Amino acid sequence: PRAIEELVEKIVGEITTKYDREVPSMAIGERIMDGLRNMDPIAYVRFASVYRRFQEATEFVEEVKKLEEQV
């Protein structure tokens, strides 16, 4: 979808502007989560669960509750 392409282009643009050579993976992961949070809450939670390595179901539930509070 075009929205994902636009998000990728935005992230690449931000990163290439801010970093010369090495880019911390955290900088990429956080930008992806921010973009997904606004674009697709389900995709956001799925990505966050892997990126943040949720160990317990309660961590997953807490993240969903945070999303619900923002709406």
Protein Blocks (a to p, Z undefined) as FASTA:
>chain_A
ZZlmmmmmmmmmmmmmmpmklccfklmmmmmmmmmmmmommlmmmmmmmmnopabfklmm
mmmmmmmmmZZ
